[in-house]
Amino acid sequence: MALAAALIPGFTYRVIAGPLAGAQVKIIDNKAFPDKDENGDPHPEARKITVTLGGDTIYVIPRLIDGTPIADPMWTGKAAALTTPTTSFDLASDYEATTTATVLTPATFAAADGSYAPLTDPMDPRLDHYRPDTRKVQQYISRIMPNGMTDVQFLLVFAGEAHRAENQGRPANIMLKGDTQGGKTFLVEALAVAWAKVLGLPKPMPVFTLSGSAGVTDFDLFGQPSAYVDPVTGRETIVWLPGTVDLAARVGGILYCDECNALGERVTSSLHPLCDHRHCFINRNKPVPVPGDGFMPEMVVGSLNLWIIGTFNEGYRGMSDMNEAFINRFRHIEWGYDEKVEKSLVPSPVIHLLADALRTARSQNKLRTPVGTAALQRLHLDISTFGVDMALGMFTAVFKSNERDVVRAIIEDRSIAILLGEEQKGA
């Protein structure tokens, strides 16, 4: 049984009572007809909403409809591609070399009356600047998970039919927990490409990034009115500027909550209803008219193709412990540094020797600064560009002033500079 306002136009639902029980209908308009028509006579379709069944337009009472959308047909039948362990996943085939955003103008999407079609399709070209560049994603090196699957295929299972069935048709929320520079953001971009390929879509899914900081407000999440100056006429108007969460929820794609534990509890609590079984949020920043004389906050129901993925860096400065209610809305996966991936990216055994020593010192609380995979890549490049001494000096400068003596001692005790010099000679 559903309220008319909770039934999303364009989505398919199951009729659970009445003569059409068991039928699947697609919502065309969720606004119910009034009790009386314009002449004051009883309306023939009073309190019914408009749907389609088998291509025919019909009218159904909302309370006869189950309020949970049926799993997105885009996904149906795709699960088999996600269940076979593999050591490779081609992220580039079937796509062009890049996904450069299309150059668009307001006139591109304007109707004859000057209005614009709402953003509801993740493949809308107006969202192309949110898509990862496939040239970059082609360079992603997958790690192998304990079950033999690549990281990309493993995580795609959480967007498969089994998890969607338990989550009212939506992918399961994922939280990747680990130190910085472990490839979490790059993995999300790879998922946007691979997920779209599994769905048979022509280009990667958009990634809407919410960067964690204490300065994030409800306006950043849900939007606010803003002034817009037409570049042709110079006329200024007030428009609605959607927030990151508002846009992602309506359109679908990946809502990437980067460094969630840098968000304040007031912000994460605002995300609770979108991350749990309700899959919606009340946008108190945006008033909408209601029948009669008045307004209410807008209720936005999350797309069936909204996948919420967060990252979590424990113990970092400026980070805080996450609210348990928010944390419990995610499936958690540890995402440390991967030795095999690092060795494929950085072929220097000496650099790995240094990294192991520094990470051991950090585990013993002698250092706080993490040593990420990207830092090792930069060190390797700097050695070939500037020489060993200069590169090690630049590498050491990354650490805090009270940590540099520890780093220098590790470099000296293990003869890192000498070993790197010999490695360079033999290269």
DRENDO-1510 file (C-alpha; in Angstrom, 1 decimal, always signed):
<recs>
REC; n; res; u; v; w
REC; 1; MET; +0.0; +0.0; +0.0 .
REC; 2; ALA; +1.5; +3.3; -1.1 .
REC; 3; LEU; +0.8; +7.0; -0.9 .
REC; 4; ALA; +0.5; +8.7; -4.3 .
REC; 5; ALA; +3.4; +11.1; -3.5 .
REC; 6; ALA; +5.7; +8.2; -2.8 .
REC; 7; LEU; +5.2; +6.5; -6.2 .
REC; 8; ILE; +7.9; +7.8; -8.6 .
REC; 9; PRO; +7.0; +8.6; -12.2 .
REC; 10; GLY; +8.8; +6.5; -14.7 .
REC; 11; PHE; +9.3; +3.6; -12.2 .
REC; 12; THR; +7.5; +0.2; -12.3 .
REC; 13; TYR; +5.4; -1.1; -9.3 .
REC; 14; ARG; +3.4; -4.2; -8.6 .
REC; 15; VAL; -0.4; -4.0; -8.0 .
REC; 16; ILE; -1.2; -6.0; -4.8 .
REC; 17; ALA; -5.0; -5.8; -4.6 .
REC; 18; GLY; -8.1; -5.3; -6.7 .
REC; 19; PRO; -8.9; -6.7; -10.2 .
REC; 20; LEU; -5.3; -6.0; -11.4 .
REC; 21; ALA; -3.5; -7.8; -8.5 .
REC; 22; GLY; -0.2; -9.1; -9.6 .
REC; 23; ALA; +0.1; -6.8; -12.6 .
REC; 24; GLN; +3.1; -4.5; -13.0 .
REC; 25; VAL; +2.3; -0.9; -13.8 .
REC; 26; LYS; +4.5; +2.0; -14.7 .
REC; 27; ILE; +3.8; +5.4; -13.0 .
REC; 28; ILE; +3.0; +8.2; -15.5 .
REC; 29; ASP; +1.7; +10.8; -13.1 .
REC; 30; ASN; +1.5; +10.4; -9.3 .
REC; 31; LYS; -0.9; +13.3; -8.8 .
REC; 32; ALA; -4.3; +11.9; -7.9 .
REC; 33; PHE; -7.4; +13.2; -9.6 .
REC; 34; PRO; -9.7; +15.4; -7.4 .
REC; 35; ASP; -13.1; +14.2; -6.1 .
REC; 36; LYS; -14.9; +16.7; -8.4 .
REC; 37; ASP; -14.2; +17.9; -12.0 .
REC; 38; GLU; -14.1; +21.5; -13.1 .
REC; 39; ASN; -17.9; +21.5; -13.4 .
REC; 40; GLY; -18.4; +20.4; -9.8 .
REC; 41; ASP; -19.5; +16.9; -10.9 .
REC; 42; PRO; -18.0; +13.8; -9.4 .
REC; 43; HIS; -14.7; +13.0; -11.2 .
REC; 44; PRO; -14.8; +9.7; -12.9 .
REC; 45; GLU; -11.3; +8.9; -11.8 .
REC; 46; ALA; -11.4; +10.4; -8.4 .
REC; 47; ARG; -8.4; +9.7; -6.2 .
REC; 48; LYS; -6.7; +7.6; -8.9 .
REC; 49; ILE; -3.3; +8.2; -10.5 .
REC; 50; THR; -2.2; +7.6; -14.1 .
REC; 51; VAL; -0.2; +4.5; -15.0 .
REC; 52; THR; +0.5; +2.3; -18.0 .
REC; 53; LEU; -0.2; -1.4; -18.3 .
REC; 54; GLY; +0.9; -3.2; -21.5 .
REC; 55; GLY; +1.2; +0.1; -23.3 .
REC; 56; ASP; -2.3; +1.2; -22.3 .
REC; 57; THR; -3.0; +4.2; -20.1 .
REC; 58; ILE; -5.2; +3.3; -17.1 .
REC; 59; TYR; -6.0; +4.8; -13.7 .
REC; 60; VAL; -5.4; +3.0; -10.4 .
REC; 61; ILE; -6.0; +3.9; -6.7 .
REC; 62; PRO; -2.5; +4.3; -5.1 .
REC; 63; ARG; -3.4; +2.2; -2.0 .
REC; 64; LEU; -3.7; -0.9; -4.3 .
REC; 65; ILE; +0.0; -0.5; -5.3 .
REC; 66; ASP; +3.0; -1.9; -3.4 .
REC; 67; GLY; +5.2; +1.1; -2.5 .
REC; 68; THR; +8.5; -0.6; -3.4 .
REC; 69; PRO; +9.7; -0.2; -7.0 .
REC; 70; ILE; +10.4; -3.3; -8.9 .
REC; 71; ALA; +14.1; -3.9; -9.5 .
REC; 72; ASP; +15.4; -1.8; -12.4 .
REC; 73; PRO; +15.0; -3.8; -15.7 .
REC; 74; MET; +18.4; -2.4; -16.8 .
REC; 75; TRP; +20.0; -4.7; -14.3 .
REC; 76; THR; +17.8; -7.8; -14.6 .
REC; 77; GLY; +19.8; -10.8; -16.0 .
REC; 78; LYS; +23.2; -9.1; -15.5 .
REC; 79; ALA; +24.1; -10.9; -12.3 .
REC; 80; ALA; +25.8; -13.8; -14.0 .
REC; 81; ALA; +28.6; -11.6; -15.2 .
REC; 82; LEU; +29.5; -10.8; -11.6 .
REC; 83; THR; +29.8; -14.3; -10.1 .
REC; 84; THR; +32.8; -15.8; -11.9 .
REC; 85; PRO; +36.2; -15.2; -10.3 .
REC; 86; THR; +38.6; -13.6; -12.6 .
REC; 87; THR; +42.0; -12.0; -12.5 .
REC; 88; SER; +41.3; -9.4; -15.1 .
REC; 89; PHE; +38.5; -7.0; -16.1 .
REC; 90; ASP; +38.7; -5.0; -19.3 .
REC; 91; LEU; +37.7; -1.5; -18.3 .
REC; 92; ALA; +38.3; +0.1; -21.6 .
REC; 93; SER; +36.8; -2.1; -24.4 .
REC; 94; ASP; +33.6; -0.9; -26.0 .
REC; 95; TYR; +34.3; +2.7; -25.0 .
REC; 96; GLU; +36.1; +5.4; -26.8 .
REC; 97; ALA; +39.6; +6.4; -25.5 .
REC; 98; THR; +38.2; +9.2; -23.5 .
REC; 99; THR; +34.9; +10.6; -22.2 .
REC; 100; THR; +35.6; +14.2; -22.7 .
REC; 101; ALA; +32.6; +16.3; -21.8 .
REC; 102; THR; +30.4; +17.5; -24.6 .
REC; 103; VAL; +30.4; +21.2; -25.2 .
REC; 104; LEU; +26.9; +22.3; -24.3 .
REC; 105; THR; +25.0; +25.5; -24.3 .
REC; 106; PRO; +21.7; +26.3; -22.6 .
REC; 107; ALA; +19.9; +26.2; -26.0 .
REC; 108; THR; +20.9; +22.6; -26.4 .
REC; 109; PHE; +18.3; +21.4; -23.9 .
REC; 110; ALA; +15.7; +24.3; -24.1 .
REC; 111; ALA; +12.2; +23.4; -25.2 .
REC; 112; ALA; +10.2; +25.8; -27.4 .
REC; 113; ASP; +8.8; +27.5; -24.3 .
REC; 114; GLY; +12.3; +28.0; -22.9 .
REC; 115; SER; +11.9; +25.3; -20.2 .
REC; 116; TYR; +14.4; +22.6; -19.6 .
REC; 117; ALA; +13.9; +18.8; -19.3 .
REC; 118; PRO; +14.8; +17.7; -15.7 .
REC; 119; LEU; +17.9; +15.6; -15.1 .
REC; 120; THR; +16.7; +12.0; -14.5 .
REC; 121; ASP; +18.8; +9.9; -16.8 .
REC; 122; PRO; +22.4; +9.0; -15.7 .
REC; 123; MET; +23.4; +9.0; -19.4 .
REC; 124; ASP; +22.2; +12.6; -19.9 .
REC; 125; PRO; +25.1; +14.4; -21.8 .
REC; 126; ARG; +24.7; +17.3; -19.3 .
REC; 127; LEU; +26.4; +15.0; -16.7 .
REC; 128; ASP; +29.4; +14.1; -18.9 .
REC; 129; HIS; +31.7; +16.2; -16.8 .
REC; 130; TYR; +30.9; +14.0; -13.8 .
REC; 131; ARG; +32.1; +10.8; -15.6 .
REC; 132; PRO; +35.7; +9.4; -15.1 .
REC; 133; ASP; +38.0; +9.7; -18.1 .
REC; 134; THR; +38.4; +6.2; -19.5 .
REC; 135; ARG; +42.0; +7.0; -20.6 .
REC; 136; LYS; +42.9; +7.3; -16.9 .
REC; 137; VAL; +40.8; +4.3; -15.8 .
REC; 138; GLN; +42.6; +2.0; -18.3 .
REC; 139; GLN; +45.7; +2.4; -16.1 .
REC; 140; TYR; +44.0; +1.0; -13.0 .
REC; 141; ILE; +45.6; -2.1; -11.7 .
REC; 142; SER; +43.1; -4.4; -9.9 .
REC; 143; ARG; +44.0; -6.2; -6.7 .
REC; 144; ILE; +43.0; -9.8; -6.2 .
REC; 145; MET; +40.5; -10.4; -3.3 .
REC; 146; PRO; +40.7; -13.4; -1.0 .
REC; 147; ASN; +37.9; -15.2; -3.0 .
REC; 148; GLY; +39.9; -14.9; -6.2 .
REC; 149; MET; +37.9; -12.1; -7.8 .
REC; 150; THR; +39.4; -8.8; -8.8 .
REC; 151; ASP; +38.4; -5.9; -6.6 .
REC; 152; VAL; +36.2; -4.4; -9.3 .
REC; 153; GLN; +34.2; -7.6; -9.9 .
REC; 154; PHE; +34.0; -8.2; -6.1 .
REC; 155; LEU; +32.5; -4.8; -5.4 .
REC; 156; LEU; +30.1; -5.0; -8.4 .
REC; 157; VAL; +28.4; -8.0; -6.7 .
REC; 158; PHE; +27.1; -5.4; -4.2 .
REC; 159; ALA; +25.2; -3.8; -7.1 .
REC; 160; GLY; +23.9; -7.2; -8.3 .
REC; 161; GLU; +20.5; -8.7; -8.0 .
REC; 162; ALA; +20.9; -10.4; -4.6 .
REC; 163; HIS; +21.9; -7.2; -2.8 .
REC; 164; ARG; +19.4; -5.2; -4.7 .
REC; 165; ALA; +16.6; -7.6; -3.6 .
REC; 166; GLU; +17.5; -6.9; +0.0 .
REC; 167; ASN; +17.8; -3.2; -0.5 .
REC; 168; GLN; +14.5; -2.4; -2.3 .
REC; 169; GLY; +16.0; -2.6; -5.7 .
REC; 170; ARG; +19.2; -0.6; -5.0 .
REC; 171; PRO; +22.9; -1.4; -4.7 .
REC; 172; ALA; +24.2; -2.0; -1.1 .
REC; 173; ASN; +26.1; +0.9; +0.5 .
REC; 174; ILE; +29.8; +0.3; +0.7 .
REC; 175; MET; +32.4; +1.8; +3.1 .
REC; 176; LEU; +36.1; +1.4; +2.1 .
REC; 177; LYS; +38.3; +1.8; +5.2 .
REC; 178; GLY; +42.0; +2.4; +5.0 .
REC; 179; ASP; +44.9; +4.8; +4.8 .
REC; 180; THR; +45.2; +7.5; +2.2 .
REC; 181; GLN; +46.8; +6.9; -1.2 .
REC; 182; GLY; +45.5; +3.3; -1.2 .
REC; 183; GLY; +43.7; +3.7; -4.5 .
REC; 184; LYS; +40.1; +4.1; -3.1 .
REC; 185; THR; +39.2; +7.1; -5.3 .
REC; 186; PHE; +40.7; +5.4; -8.4 .
REC; 187; LEU; +38.7; +2.3; -7.6 .
REC; 188; VAL; +35.5; +4.3; -7.5 .
REC; 189; GLU; +36.3; +5.6; -11.0 .
REC; 190; ALA; +37.0; +2.1; -12.2 .
REC; 191; LEU; +33.6; +1.0; -10.8 .
REC; 192; ALA; +31.8; +3.7; -12.6 .
REC; 193; VAL; +33.2; +2.4; -15.9 .
REC; 194; ALA; +32.7; -1.3; -15.1 .
REC; 195; TRP; +29.2; -0.9; -13.7 .
REC; 196; ALA; +28.0; +0.9; -16.8 .
REC; 197; LYS; +29.5; -1.8; -19.0 .
REC; 198; VAL; +27.7; -4.5; -17.1 .
REC; 199; LEU; +24.4; -2.5; -17.5 .
REC; 200; GLY; +25.1; -2.2; -21.2 .
REC; 201; LEU; +25.2; +1.6; -21.0 .
REC; 202; PRO; +27.1; +3.6; -23.6 .
REC; 203; LYS; +29.4; +5.6; -21.2 .
REC; 204; PRO; +30.5; +5.5; -17.6 .
REC; 205; MET; +28.2; +6.2; -14.8 .
REC; 206; PRO; +28.5; +9.7; -13.3 .
REC; 207; VAL; +30.4; +10.1; -10.0 .
REC; 208; PHE; +29.1; +12.8; -7.6 .
REC; 209; THR; +31.8; +13.5; -5.0 .
REC; 210; LEU; +30.9; +14.8; -1.6 .
REC; 211; SER; +34.3; +15.7; -0.1 .
REC; 212; GLY; +34.3; +15.4; +3.7 .
REC; 213; SER; +35.1; +18.5; +5.7 .
REC; 214; ALA; +33.8; +20.3; +8.7 .
REC; 215; GLY; +32.6; +23.1; +6.3 .
REC; 216; VAL; +30.0; +21.0; +4.5 .
REC; 217; THR; +26.5; +22.2; +5.0 .
REC; 218; ASP; +23.0; +21.2; +4.1 .
REC; 219; PHE; +23.3; +23.6; +1.1 .
REC; 220; ASP; +26.1; +21.5; -0.3 .
REC; 221; LEU; +24.1; +18.4; +0.1 .
REC; 222; PHE; +20.6; +19.4; -0.8 .
REC; 223; GLY; +20.9; +22.7; -2.7 .
REC; 224; GLN; +19.8; +26.3; -2.4 .
REC; 225; PRO; +18.4; +29.2; -4.4 .
REC; 226; SER; +21.1; +31.0; -6.3 .
REC; 227; ALA; +21.4; +34.0; -8.7 .
REC; 228; TYR; +22.0; +33.3; -12.3 .
REC; 229; VAL; +22.9; +35.9; -14.9 .
REC; 230; ASP; +22.0; +35.0; -18.5 .
REC; 231; PRO; +25.2; +35.5; -20.6 .
REC; 232; VAL; +23.3; +36.7; -23.6 .
REC; 233; THR; +20.7; +39.1; -22.1 .
REC; 234; GLY; +22.5; +40.0; -18.9 .
REC; 235; ARG; +19.2; +39.4; -17.0 .
REC; 236; GLU; +19.6; +38.1; -13.5 .
REC; 237; THR; +17.1; +35.5; -12.1 .
REC; 238; ILE; +16.9; +33.3; -9.0 .
REC; 239; VAL; +17.3; +29.6; -9.8 .
REC; 240; TRP; +17.4; +26.4; -7.8 .
REC; 241; LEU; +21.0; +25.1; -7.6 .
REC; 242; PRO; +20.9; +21.4; -6.6 .
REC; 243; GLY; +23.3; +20.0; -4.1 .
REC; 244; THR; +25.6; +17.0; -4.7 .
REC; 245; VAL; +23.3; +14.6; -2.8 .
REC; 246; ASP; +20.1; +16.0; -4.4 .
REC; 247; LEU; +21.5; +15.6; -7.9 .
REC; 248; ALA; +22.9; +12.1; -7.3 .
REC; 249; ALA; +19.7; +10.9; -5.7 .
REC; 250; ARG; +17.5; +12.1; -8.6 .
REC; 251; VAL; +19.8; +10.9; -11.4 .
REC; 252; GLY; +21.5; +7.8; -10.2 .
REC; 253; GLY; +25.2; +6.9; -10.5 .
REC; 254; ILE; +27.7; +6.8; -7.7 .
REC; 255; LEU; +27.4; +9.2; -4.7 .
REC; 256; TYR; +31.0; +9.1; -3.5 .
REC; 257; CYS; +31.3; +10.3; +0.1 .
REC; 258; ASP; +35.1; +10.8; +0.4 .
REC; 259; GLU; +36.5; +10.8; +3.9 .
REC; 260; CYS; +33.1; +10.4; +5.6 .
REC; 261; ASN; +34.6; +10.8; +9.1 .
REC; 262; ALA; +35.5; +14.4; +8.3 .
REC; 263; LEU; +31.8; +15.3; +8.0 .
REC; 264; GLY; +30.0; +16.6; +11.0 .
REC; 265; GLU; +27.3; +14.5; +12.7 .
REC; 266; ARG; +24.6; +17.0; +11.7 .
REC; 267; VAL; +25.6; +16.4; +8.1 .
REC; 268; THR; +25.7; +12.6; +8.3 .
REC; 269; SER; +22.4; +12.5; +10.2 .
REC; 270; SER; +20.8; +14.3; +7.2 .
REC; 271; LEU; +21.9; +11.4; +5.0 .
REC; 272; HIS; +20.4; +8.7; +7.2 .
REC; 273; PRO; +17.1; +8.3; +5.4 .
REC; 274; LEU; +18.8; +8.1; +2.0 .
REC; 275; CYS; +21.2; +5.5; +3.2 .
REC; 276; ASP; +18.7; +3.2; +4.9 .
REC; 277; HIS; +15.4; +1.4; +3.9 .
REC; 278; ARG; +13.6; +4.7; +3.3 .
REC; 279; HIS; +15.9; +5.7; +0.3 .
REC; 280; CYS; +14.7; +9.3; +0.4 .
REC; 281; PHE; +15.3; +12.6; +2.1 .
REC; 282; ILE; +13.2; +15.6; +3.0 .
REC; 283; ASN; +14.7; +18.7; +1.3 .
REC; 284; ARG; +13.8; +21.3; +3.8 .
REC; 285; ASN; +15.7; +23.9; +1.7 .
REC; 286; LYS; +13.2; +23.6; -1.2 .
REC; 287; PRO; +9.5; +24.4; -0.7 .
REC; 288; VAL; +7.0; +22.9; -3.1 .
REC; 289; PRO; +3.3; +23.8; -3.3 .
REC; 290; VAL; +0.7; +21.4; -2.0 .
REC; 291; PRO; -3.1; +21.2; -2.8 .
REC; 292; GLY; -4.8; +24.0; -0.9 .
REC; 293; ASP; -3.0; +27.0; +0.4 .
REC; 294; GLY; +0.5; +26.2; +1.5 .
REC; 295; PHE; +3.9; +24.7; +0.9 .
REC; 296; MET; +5.9; +21.7; +2.2 .
REC; 297; PRO; +9.5; +20.6; +2.0 .
REC; 298; GLU; +10.2; +18.5; -1.1 .
REC; 299; MET; +10.6; +14.8; -0.6 .
REC; 300; VAL; +13.2; +13.2; -3.0 .
REC; 301; VAL; +13.2; +9.4; -3.5 .
REC; 302; GLY; +16.6; +8.0; -4.5 .
REC; 303; SER; +17.0; +6.5; -7.9 .
REC; 304; LEU; +17.1; +2.7; -8.1 .
REC; 305; ASN; +20.5; +3.2; -9.7 .
REC; 306; LEU; +22.0; +5.3; -6.9 .
REC; 307; TRP; +25.0; +3.5; -5.4 .
REC; 308; ILE; +26.4; +5.2; -2.2 .
REC; 309; ILE; +30.1; +4.5; -1.6 .
REC; 310; GLY; +32.1; +6.1; +1.2 .
REC; 311; THR; +35.7; +6.1; +2.4 .
REC; 312; PHE; +37.0; +6.3; +5.9 .
REC; 313; ASN; +40.5; +7.2; +7.1 .
REC; 314; GLU; +40.8; +6.2; +10.7 .
REC; 315; GLY; +43.0; +8.1; +13.2 .
REC; 316; TYR; +43.8; +11.1; +10.9 .
REC; 317; ARG; +44.0; +14.7; +12.1 .
REC; 318; GLY; +40.7; +16.5; +11.6 .
REC; 319; MET; +38.8; +13.2; +11.5 .
REC; 320; SER; +36.4; +12.1; +14.1 .
REC; 321; ASP; +34.6; +8.9; +15.1 .
REC; 322; MET; +31.6; +8.3; +12.9 .
REC; 323; ASN; +28.1; +8.2; +14.3 .
REC; 324; GLU; +27.2; +4.5; +14.9 .
REC; 325; ALA; +23.8; +5.0; +13.2 .
REC; 326; PHE; +25.5; +6.3; +10.1 .
REC; 327; ILE; +28.2; +3.6; +10.1 .
REC; 328; ASN; +25.7; +0.8; +10.4 .
REC; 329; ARG; +24.1; +1.8; +7.1 .
REC; 330; PHE; +27.1; +0.5; +5.2 .
REC; 331; ARG; +28.9; -2.7; +4.4 .
REC; 332; HIS; +32.5; -2.3; +5.5 .
REC; 333; ILE; +35.6; -3.4; +3.6 .
REC; 334; GLU; +39.2; -2.9; +4.8 .
REC; 335; TRP; +41.3; -1.3; +2.0 .
REC; 336; GLY; +45.0; -1.3; +3.0 .
REC; 337; TYR; +48.0; -1.0; +0.7 .
REC; 338; ASP; +48.3; -4.0; -1.7 .
REC; 339; GLU; +51.8; -5.4; -2.0 .
REC; 340; LYS; +51.3; -6.9; -5.5 .
REC; 341; VAL; +49.8; -3.7; -6.9 .
REC; 342; GLU; +52.6; -1.6; -5.4 .
REC; 343; LYS; +55.3; -3.8; -6.9 .
REC; 344; SER; +53.7; -3.6; -10.3 .
REC; 345; LEU; +53.6; +0.2; -10.0 .
REC; 346; VAL; +57.0; +0.7; -8.4 .
REC; 347; PRO; +59.6; -1.9; -9.6 .
REC; 348; SER; +62.3; -0.8; -7.0 .
REC; 349; PRO; +62.8; -3.4; -4.2 .
REC; 350; VAL; +64.7; -0.7; -2.2 .
REC; 351; ILE; +61.8; +1.6; -2.2 .
REC; 352; HIS; +59.6; -1.2; -0.9 .
REC; 353; LEU; +62.2; -1.9; +1.8 .
REC; 354; LEU; +62.0; +1.7; +2.8 .
REC; 355; ALA; +58.1; +1.7; +2.8 .
REC; 356; ASP; +58.0; -1.4; +5.0 .
REC; 357; ALA; +60.3; +0.2; +7.5 .
REC; 358; LEU; +58.3; +3.4; +7.6 .
REC; 359; ARG; +55.0; +1.6; +7.9 .
REC; 360; THR; +56.4; -0.5; +10.7 .
REC; 361; ALA; +57.5; +2.7; +12.5 .
REC; 362; ARG; +54.0; +4.1; +12.1 .
REC; 363; SER; +52.4; +1.0; +13.5 .
REC; 364; GLN; +54.6; +1.5; +16.6 .
REC; 365; ASN; +53.5; +5.2; +16.9 .
REC; 366; LYS; +56.9; +6.5; +16.0 .
REC; 367; LEU; +55.3; +8.3; +13.0 .
REC; 368; ARG; +51.9; +9.6; +12.2 .
REC; 369; THR; +52.2; +10.4; +8.5 .
REC; 370; PRO; +51.0; +7.5; +6.3 .
REC; 371; VAL; +53.2; +6.3; +3.4 .
REC; 372; GLY; +50.9; +5.7; +0.5 .
REC; 373; THR; +51.3; +4.0; -2.8 .
REC; 374; ALA; +51.3; +7.4; -4.6 .
REC; 375; ALA; +54.1; +8.6; -2.4 .
REC; 376; LEU; +56.2; +5.6; -3.5 .
REC; 377; GLN; +55.4; +6.3; -7.1 .
REC; 378; ARG; +56.5; +9.9; -6.8 .
REC; 379; LEU; +59.8; +8.9; -5.1 .
REC; 380; HIS; +60.5; +6.4; -7.9 .
REC; 381; LEU; +59.9; +9.1; -10.5 .
REC; 382; ASP; +61.9; +11.7; -8.6 .
REC; 383; ILE; +64.9; +9.4; -8.3 .
REC; 384; SER; +65.1; +9.0; -12.1 .
REC; 385; THR; +64.5; +12.7; -12.6 .
REC; 386; PHE; +66.6; +14.4; -9.9 .
REC; 387; GLY; +68.9; +11.8; -8.5 .
REC; 388; VAL; +68.8; +9.8; -5.2 .
REC; 389; ASP; +69.8; +12.5; -2.7 .
REC; 390; MET; +67.4; +15.1; -4.0 .
REC; 391; ALA; +64.5; +12.6; -4.3 .
REC; 392; LEU; +65.0; +11.4; -0.7 .
REC; 393; GLY; +65.1; +15.0; +0.5 .
REC; 394; MET; +61.8; +15.7; -1.2 .
REC; 395; PHE; +60.3; +12.5; +0.1 .
REC; 396; THR; +61.4; +13.3; +3.7 .
REC; 397; ALA; +60.0; +16.8; +3.5 .
REC; 398; VAL; +56.5; +15.3; +3.3 .
REC; 399; PHE; +56.7; +14.3; +6.9 .
REC; 400; LYS; +56.0; +16.6; +9.8 .
REC; 401; SER; +59.0; +18.4; +11.3 .
REC; 402; ASN; +59.0; +16.3; +14.4 .
REC; 403; GLU; +59.0; +13.1; +12.3 .
REC; 404; ARG; +61.8; +13.8; +9.9 .
REC; 405; ASP; +64.7; +12.7; +12.2 .
REC; 406; VAL; +63.0; +9.3; +12.5 .
REC; 407; VAL; +62.7; +9.1; +8.7 .
REC; 408; ARG; +66.3; +10.1; +8.2 .
REC; 409; ALA; +67.4; +7.6; +10.8 .
REC; 410; ILE; +65.6; +4.8; +9.0 .
REC; 411; ILE; +67.1; +5.8; +5.6 .
REC; 412; GLU; +70.6; +5.9; +7.2 .
REC; 413; ASP; +70.3; +2.7; +9.2 .
REC; 414; ARG; +69.2; +0.7; +6.2 .
REC; 415; SER; +71.6; +2.3; +3.8 .
REC; 416; ILE; +68.7; +3.3; +1.6 .
REC; 417; ALA; +70.6; +6.0; -0.3 .
REC; 418; ILE; +73.5; +3.6; -1.1 .
REC; 419; LEU; +71.2; +0.8; -2.2 .
REC; 420; LEU; +69.2; +3.2; -4.4 .
REC; 421; GLY; +72.4; +4.4; -6.0 .
REC; 422; GLU; +73.5; +0.9; -6.8 .
REC; 423; GLU; +70.0; +0.1; -8.1 .
REC; 424; GLN; +70.2; +3.1; -10.4 .
REC; 425; LYS; +73.6; +2.1; -11.8 .
REC; 426; GLY; +72.2; -1.4; -12.6 .
REC; 427; ALA; +69.1; +0.0; -14.3 .
</recs>
